[in-house]
């Protein structure tokens, strides 16, 4: 059973040419980047931990981790300069958003008395 799951997961991280999928793991000051990077690498992804909008735009897939308060998450995205590229990417490529990362994809959060996302 584990081998079947492993081979299925690895297929997710292969592109049409069966080469490794380039995954941008967003670094905006929040999230457990080391654990997420390690897990993605184990299943065959070529991981770039980045806050460079060009690297994010060039990636095949994006992982958007998050831990903490929404206001800090949005501020970190804006400070890193990746807020616009993320908003564009969610309509054009696979994005896996985790916890606060997922919440940041909405228009607004009720957290912190209301935070625009």
Secondary structure as the mmCIF struct_conf table of DSSP 4:
data_model
#
loop_
_struct_conf.conf_type_id
_struct_conf.id
_struct_conf.beg_label_comp_id
_struct_conf.beg_label_asym_id
_struct_conf.beg_label_seq_id
_struct_conf.end_label_comp_id
_struct_conf.end_label_asym_id
_struct_conf.end_label_seq_id
HELX_RH_AL_P HELX_RH_AL_P1 UNK A 2 UNK A 12
TURN_TY1_P TURN_TY1_P1 UNK A 13 UNK A 13
STRN STRN1 UNK A 14 UNK A 14
TURN_TY1_P TURN_TY1_P2 UNK A 16 UNK A 17
BEND BEND1 UNK A 18 UNK A 19
STRN STRN2 UNK A 20 UNK A 20
HELX_LH_PP_P HELX_LH_PP_P1 UNK A 21 UNK A 21
STRN STRN3 UNK A 22 UNK A 26
BEND BEND2 UNK A 28 UNK A 29
BEND BEND3 UNK A 31 UNK A 31
HELX_RH_AL_P HELX_RH_AL_P2 UNK A 33 UNK A 42
TURN_TY1_P TURN_TY1_P3 UNK A 43 UNK A 44
STRN STRN4 UNK A 46 UNK A 50
HELX_RH_AL_P HELX_RH_AL_P3 UNK A 53 UNK A 58
BEND BEND4 UNK A 60 UNK A 60
STRN STRN5 UNK A 61 UNK A 64
BEND BEND5 UNK A 68 UNK A 68
HELX_RH_AL_P HELX_RH_AL_P4 UNK A 70 UNK A 80
TURN_TY1_P TURN_TY1_P4 UNK A 81 UNK A 81
HELX_RH_AL_P HELX_RH_AL_P5 UNK A 83 UNK A 89
TURN_TY1_P TURN_TY1_P5 UNK A 90 UNK A 92
BEND BEND6 UNK A 93 UNK A 93
STRN STRN6 UNK A 94 UNK A 97
TURN_TY1_P TURN_TY1_P6 UNK A 99 UNK A 99
HELX_RH_AL_P HELX_RH_AL_P6 UNK A 100 UNK A 103
TURN_TY1_P TURN_TY1_P7 UNK A 104 UNK A 105
BEND BEND7 UNK A 106 UNK A 107
STRN STRN7 UNK A 108 UNK A 109
HELX_RH_3T_P HELX_RH_3T_P1 UNK A 111 UNK A 113
STRN STRN8 UNK A 115 UNK A 116
#
